[in-house]
């Protein structure tokens, strides 16, 4: 959702679960900068295969989801998601990727992520949502693939700081070919 900016440019109205909440423009800018900083750090951790540090950014009830390519707005449980991991499955995925059991990532892919157009959406008492666009280049076995799409993050504030409660990756691909698989964390 696009925030409504008042003519005075001092107040933004943001849709929340409980209705419209007004936030000063300075607060929205600060949240946007915070989301940008978080997402840039997240991208760097993933590109550097610092997956344990990336996993520490996830809330205890975190979900990592990639919906079907032809149903990007599908509800989990009503469609077959490419990936629908809770925190326990994320822990397992990271252990496999960091170990020797993920044959599709041996040797590890080299990746480079660009994250752009970060926008804060709804604000709640304990967090906020943000969306952004991405392009991830993956290099492995003399091949390069590009994954393009949109991230939808739900952030929650915990005692440890800002954490990801949900990370949804909506791919703008018509098929996974020539990619054929998603064996790394987008």
N, C-alpha and C positions, 0 to 999 in steps of 0.2 A: 504494500500500500504506500502511496506517495503522501507524505505529510502535507497538511495545508499550512501555508505560511501566511500570517496576517500581513496586512499592508505595512504595518510598522516594523515588520521583520524581527519582532521581539518574542513572539510566542508561536509555537508549533502545536497543532492538535494531532495527537497520535491515537489511533484506534487501539484499544486494549480489550482484553476478554470481558471486562466489566463495564465497558463503555468508553467514552472519549475522555482522555486525560490530557491536560495541557501541560506542556513542559517549556520552560524558557529556551530560546534558541541557543543560548550559551550551553545549557545542559545537553541539548541534542548534539551540538558540535563536540562536546567533551565525550559523550557516549560513542559518537562516530569515530573519533580519534582512538578511543579505547578499543573498539571493535577492530579497527584497522590494525592497530599495534598487535593485538592478540592474533588476528588472522595471518599477519605477516610472519610472526614468530612461529605459529603453527606450521606454515608452509616451509619455513627454514628447517624446522625439526624433522619434518617428513622427508624433505630433499636430502638431508644429511643422515638419514636412517637412524635418527636418535628417537626410536619408537617408544622406548620406556619413558622418556621425558614427555613425549607427545601424549602417551597414555595417562600420565599424571595430570594432564589438563582436563581429563574427562571426569564428570561428576559420578558418584557411586551408582546413580540410576541412569547413566548415559545410554544413548542409542546412536548407532551409526547405520544409516540407511541409504540404499541406492534403489530407487523405485524402477519398475520396468520402463524400458525406453519408450514404449508406446502408451504408457499410462503414468505420466509423471506425477499426477495428483492423486494416484490411487492410495487408498487407506491401507495401512499395514494389516495383514490378516485377510484382506479381501482380494488381494492380488499377489502374485508370486514376485517378490522383490529379488533383485540381483543379490543384494546384501541387506540383511536385517539383523544386526548384532546388538545384543544388550551388553552391559559392561563385562559380564563373565565371558561371553564369546569374544569380545574385543581383547581381553587379557590373553585368551587362547590364541587368537589370530596374531598378536604381537609376538608371543613366545615362539610360534611356528615360524614367523618371518625372520626372527632373530636367530633361530636355530638352523639345523640342517634338514628339517623335514619338509620344507616348502620347496619342492623340486622346481616349480615354475619360477622361483626367485633365487636360483642357484646357477650362476652368480647373480647377485642382486642387480635389479634394474637401477640405472641412473635416472633420476627425474629432475625436472626443473619446473617450478610452479610460478605462475603469474596470477595474482589475486587483485581484482580491481572493482571499481564501482560499488564500494561498501556502503550499504544503506541500513540504518537502524529502523526497525518497524515498531512493533508494540513494546510497551514498557509496563512491567509489573512491579510489585513491591520488592521482589527479590531477584529481578533480572530483566532481560530484554531479548528481543529477537533481532537478528541482522541477516541480510542477504548480500551476496556478492557474486561476481562473475569470476570464472577461472579458466585457465588453460594449463594443462599439465602435459609436458613432453616426457615421454618415457623412451629410454634408449637401452636396448639389450640385444645381443647377438647380431650386431650390425643392422638392426632394424630400429626405426624410430616411429612412434605412434603419438598422436595428439588426442587428448581427451579434453573436450570443451563443454562447459556447462555453467551451472549456478549452484552455489552453496546456500543452504538455509540453516542457520545456526540458532539454537535457543541457548542463551547464556543464563546461568544462575550464579548468584553471589553466595559463596560459602565462607566459612571461617578461614580457609586456605586462600581465598581470593576468587577471582572469576573462573568459572568452570563451564564446560560444554555439557548441557543436558541432552541436546539432540543435535546431530550433524547429518543433514540430509544433502545428498549429492544428486542433483538432477542433471543427467547427461543430455546434451544437445546432439546426440548421435542417432542415426536411423538404425544402425546395427553396430554390433561390436566388431564386425569385420572391418579392416583386416586385423584388428586387435585380438578378437576371439576370446579374450579373458581379462579379468580384473584380478590379478594376483598380488597387487600391492595396495596400499591405502591411498585412495584418491583424496 
